Amino acid sequence: MTTNNSGKTIVFIHGLFMNPISWEPWIQFYEAKGYKCNAPAYDYHEGNPASLRNTINPELGKLTFGQVIESIATFVNALPEKPILIGHSMGGLAVQKLLGMNLGVAGIAIDPAPPKGIFSLKRSFLKANLPTINPLKGNSICLPTVEWFHYAFCNTMTLEQTKIEYDKYVVPESRNIPRSSTKKDGKIDFNKPHAPLLIIAGEKDNIIPSSLNKKNYEAYKDKNSVTDFKEFAGRTHYICGQPNWEEVAIFISNWIKSQGL
């Protein structure tokens, strides 16, 4: 690995209910292109998903988005070079936060969770998100059902196909990560200059609708910073694992090259 800002290091940031294992196909894809790839886990998210579902660490329920950002920032700061950041869902919002901290040479936010102040009243957004952030649930840990995962992530797949993906990848989650992301932990300075940022949306995403991603993109105001938006037709929130996910990875790879990285 080089010690300059050559942009040949990628840090993949997973979202809620996922862990680094979900990035393994993407890591193989980008390593074949010569990138050094990293996928740090949020606290209490490291390990085999089935084992994490079967033995839940009670400390998980206290984890906040601010703590997630702090741990990923520490990881990034220890790298020999400033990386390209690629994140999905809450990991996409993490990309936006880390770019605001000048910790990446470029960022790709895939179906990112909305920053503070960016909201949607779309029924699917409310239906998919409220069970997780439910304030009446306290610090209880959220382990979603296959049916919820089907609606929120895999809504173009069959329930049987969804269960296969659920068993492979889904992990328990802290309700306090999404709750805190709607407050100061999730605040973005949209007027601040930033490294090139690409926001990607899925046309059929229920939990983070494409229209919400477009609002997020349009909130950026610095005219001298590159901010791009791309919607993929037929894609859901499971965009990184849907069949032909390589189409998205190739688009991102080409965009990275277009930024001179």
N, C-alpha and C positions, 0 to 999 in steps of 0.2 A: 504493500500500500504506500502511495506517495504521501509526502508531508505537506503538499500545497493544496490549494483549492481547485484541484483538477475536476472535481465532481464525479469521481469514479467510485465513490462510496455511497450506498443507499441504506437508509434506515427505514424499515417498514414498521408502521405503528398500527396495531390491531384496534378494533373497536370493542364495544360492549358485547358480552356473551361469547367472545372469541379469545383466542390467545395466539402466540406466535406460530403454532402448528398450522393455522389457517393460511399462512403466507408461504408455506413450503413450495407449492408449484410456482409461485411468482419468484421466489428466491432462485430456484433452478433456472427459470427463464432468463433472469437478469445476470446470474453468474455466467451463463453461457455467452452472454454479450460482454463479459469482461469486468463486470462490476463486483466490488466487494460488498456483500449484503449482510445486514444485521437486522434482527427482529427482537428487540427487547420486550419483555413481558411487564405488564402492570404488576404491582405487588399482589401476591396471593393468586396469580394467574399462571404461574409456571408449572408445566407438567402435562401429563396425559389427560385430555378432557374427561374421559369416563371416570378416571380416578378422582379428579377434582369434583365431579358431580357426586360421587359416592362418599367422599370425605371432605366436607366443606369447612374451611378455616373460619371460625366465628369472627376473626378480626377483619375479614373482607368487608363486612357490612359497614365499617366506619370509613372506608376509603373514599376520598374525594377527588375531583378532577384536578384540583390544585396540587395534590400530592402526586398524581400521575404525571403531571407536567414537570414537577420538580425532579422526579426520578428519571424521566426520559432526558431532560436537560442535562442532568449529571452524566448520563450515559453518553450523550452526544458530545459533551465537552471533553470527554476522555478520549475521543477518537483522534487519530493523527491528522485528519483533514475535516473540513466542514462538509457535511454530506448533503445529498439530495434526500428529501423527506417525502415518503409516500404513505399516506394514512387513509384508512377507511372508517366512515361513520364517526364515532367519537375520536378515533385516530385521525380523521380528517380535520376535525376542529383542533386537535393537538398540533397538526402541521401548521395551521394558521397561527396558533399561539407561539410556536417555536420560531416561525418566520418573523413574527413581531419582536422576538428576542434576538434576532439576527443569528440564528443557529443553523441556518441551512442556505446552500447556494441556490436552491430552488425547492418548490413544494408542490405536491400533487395531492389534493384533497378530494377523495372519492366518496360521493354521497355524504358529505360531512354533516355532523350534528350542528345545529345552528348556534352561532355565537349569541351572547346576551343581547337581547333586543330584537333579534330576528325570529319571527314567529309565524305560524300558520294556523288558520282556523279550519283547514281542510279536515274532513271527517276522518280520513284514514290516518292522518298524523295524530290526531287526538286519541283515536281508538288504539293505535299501536303503542303510543308512548305512555298514556296514563296508568296502565297497570304496573309499569316499572317505577315511575316517580311518585306514585300514590303516597301522599304525606301521612296517611293513616297507618302505613306499614312500618313506620319508624326505621330502625336500622336493620330490620330483617333482611336476610339475603334473598335475592330474587333468582330463582331457577325456573325459567319459562317452560311452558308446555310445548309439545311438538305442534299443537294447533296454533298457538301464538306465533311460533317461529315460522310456520307456514304462511300466516297472514302478513307478518311484519317483514319477513326476509324473502321467502321462497314462493311468492304468490302466483308465479307462472308454472310452478312444478306441481306434481301430484303430491298428496299427503305421504304416499309411500316413498317417493323420492326425497321428500323433505326429511323424513325420519332417518334416512341413510346419512344425510348431511348433518343432522342434529347429533346423531350418535358419534360421528367423527370429530365434530368441532365445537359443540356448544358447551360453555362452562358457566358456573354460577356467577352472579354479578352483584355489585354494590349499587343500591338505589341512590346512594349519595354522590356517585359520579355524575349521573345526568342531572340530579337536583342542583348540585353546585355549579354545573356548567351553565345554568340559566342565570347565575348571579355573577359576582365579581370574578370568579375563577374563569368564566367563559367570555370575559370582556375582550374585544379586539379594538385596537386603535385603527380605524379604517382610513384615517388621514395620513398615517405614517408611511414613508417610503419602505418598500419591502423587496426582497428577492422575487424572481419570477414565480407566479402562482397560477396553477391550473386547477379549476374546480370542475369536477365531473359529476353529472347527474344521470340517473336512470329514469327513463320515461315512465316505467310502471312501478316505481318505488313507492310503497305505501307509507313506510315509517318516516322517511325523509323525502317528501315529494320534490319532483324536479323544480316546481315553482319556488319552493323554499330555497333550494340551492341557487336559483337565479337571483333571488333577493340577496342572498349572501354575497354572490359575485358583484352585484350592482352596488353594494354598500361601499366597496373600495373606491376611494376618491383620488388617490395620488396618480396624476396623469403620466408621470415619468416612470412608474413601476408597471411591469408587465403583469396583467391579470387577465386570464383567458377562461372561457367557459365552453364546455362540450356536453351535450346530452346524447346518450346512447339509446336508440329506439329499442323497445322490447326488454329493456334491462330493469331488474328489480333491485332491492337493497342487497341482494346476494350477487351483485355484479361481479365480484372478484372470484366467485366460485361457480357461477352459471356456466353451462356449456358454451364453448367458444369464448371463454374469458380472455383468451390470447389476443382477440381483437382489441380489447381495451388496453392490454399490456403493450401491444405494438404501437397503438396511438400514443401512449404515454412516452414510450421510448423515442418515437419520432419527435414528439414535442420537446423532450429533453435535449435532443440533438439540435433542434431549432433555436434553442437558447444558448448554443455554443458550448454545451457541456458534454 
